[in-house]
Amino acid sequence: MTKPTLTYNKAIEEIESILEKIETDELDVDVLSKNVKRVAELIKFCKTKLHKTEEEVQKIIDEMEN
């Protein structure tokens, strides 16, 4: 079975879900570290995605100006 492709929106939803659990004390202390690491991974993914998208948009704009 293939792992579903992570998208920016799915990453944001997962971050929000984990943060909500942290804020409402729904996470057990034993899994807190694991979830914080996951949030860090998702934030890194989102930052990379935004940076690549910005580069692509700038490239398109540059091509349109020429």
C-alpha atoms as a printed R data frame, in Angstrom:
   type eleno elety resid chain resno      x      y       z
1  ATOM     1    CA   MET     A     1  0.000  0.000   0.000
2  ATOM     2    CA   THR     A     2  1.413  3.385  -0.981
3  ATOM     3    CA   LYS     A     3  1.731  6.162   1.535
4  ATOM     4    CA   PRO     A     4 -0.464  9.133   0.603
5  ATOM     5    CA   THR     A     5  1.429 12.135  -0.701
6  ATOM     6    CA   LEU     A     6  1.823 14.871   1.859
7  ATOM     7    CA   THR     A     7  0.491 18.209   0.706
8  ATOM     8    CA   TYR     A     8  0.897 21.628   2.248
9  ATOM     9    CA   ASN     A     9 -2.746 21.684   3.374
10 ATOM    10    CA   LYS     A    10 -2.550 18.202   4.891
11 ATOM    11    CA   ALA     A    11  0.609 19.187   6.762
12 ATOM    12    CA   ILE     A    12 -1.046 22.321   8.139
13 ATOM    13    CA   GLU     A    13 -4.100 20.294   9.216
14 ATOM    14    CA   GLU     A    14 -1.889 17.764  10.992
15 ATOM    15    CA   ILE     A    15  0.079 20.533  12.727
16 ATOM    16    CA   GLU     A    16 -3.154 22.165  13.893
17 ATOM    17    CA   SER     A    17 -4.508 18.841  15.137
18 ATOM    18    CA   ILE     A    18 -1.375 18.067  17.145
19 ATOM    19    CA   LEU     A    19 -1.210 21.596  18.569
20 ATOM    20    CA   GLU     A    20 -4.845 21.398  19.627
21 ATOM    21    CA   LYS     A    21 -4.140 18.159  21.494
22 ATOM    22    CA   ILE     A    22 -1.108 19.741  23.173
23 ATOM    23    CA   GLU     A    23 -3.071 22.849  24.170
24 ATOM    24    CA   THR     A    24 -5.955 20.831  25.625
25 ATOM    25    CA   ASP     A    25 -3.651 18.389  27.427
26 ATOM    26    CA   GLU     A    26 -5.008 15.475  25.392
27 ATOM    27    CA   LEU     A    27 -1.513 14.155  24.714
28 ATOM    28    CA   ASP     A    28  0.118 11.794  27.110
29 ATOM    29    CA   VAL     A    29  3.549 12.919  28.263
30 ATOM    30    CA   ASP     A    30  5.028  9.743  26.771
31 ATOM    31    CA   VAL     A    31  3.966 10.726  23.242
32 ATOM    32    CA   LEU     A    32  4.517 14.468  23.590
33 ATOM    33    CA   SER     A    33  8.125 14.326  22.377
34 ATOM    34    CA   LYS     A    34  7.144 12.220  19.368
35 ATOM    35    CA   ASN     A    35  4.431 14.704  18.428
36 ATOM    36    CA   VAL     A    36  6.679 17.731  18.871
37 ATOM    37    CA   LYS     A    37  9.212 16.078  16.537
38 ATOM    38    CA   ARG     A    38  6.433 15.429  14.010
39 ATOM    39    CA   VAL     A    39  5.352 19.068  14.139
40 ATOM    40    CA   ALA     A    40  8.964 20.135  13.548
41 ATOM    41    CA   GLU     A    41  9.148 17.841  10.494
42 ATOM    42    CA   LEU     A    42  5.872 19.210   9.142
43 ATOM    43    CA   ILE     A    43  6.974 22.817   9.642
44 ATOM    44    CA   LYS     A    44 10.208 22.074   7.771
45 ATOM    45    CA   PHE     A    45  8.179 20.485   4.954
46 ATOM    46    CA   CYS     A    46  5.898 23.542   4.759
47 ATOM    47    CA   LYS     A    47  8.804 25.996   4.747
48 ATOM    48    CA   THR     A    48 10.496 24.065   1.938
49 ATOM    49    CA   LYS     A    49  7.254 23.875  -0.036
50 ATOM    50    CA   LEU     A    50  6.657 27.620   0.338
51 ATOM    51    CA   HIS     A    51 10.234 28.424  -0.685
52 ATOM    52    CA   LYS     A    52 10.029 26.225  -3.805
53 ATOM    53    CA   THR     A    53  6.660 27.707  -4.728
54 ATOM    54    CA   GLU     A    54  8.032 31.222  -4.318
55 ATOM    55    CA   GLU     A    55 10.951 30.372  -6.619
56 ATOM    56    CA   GLU     A    56  8.607 28.894  -9.243
57 ATOM    57    CA   VAL     A    57  6.295 31.916  -9.149
58 ATOM    58    CA   GLN     A    58  9.243 34.300  -9.413
59 ATOM    59    CA   LYS     A    59 10.581 32.348 -12.394
60 ATOM    60    CA   ILE     A    60  7.194 32.631 -14.131
61 ATOM    61    CA   ILE     A    61  7.026 36.358 -13.402
62 ATOM    62    CA   ASP     A    62 10.551 36.845 -14.725
63 ATOM    63    CA   GLU     A    63  9.682 34.958 -17.918
64 ATOM    64    CA   MET     A    64  6.580 37.079 -18.408
65 ATOM    65    CA   GLU     A    65  8.588 40.284 -18.103
66 ATOM    66    CA   ASN     A    66 11.010 39.258 -20.852
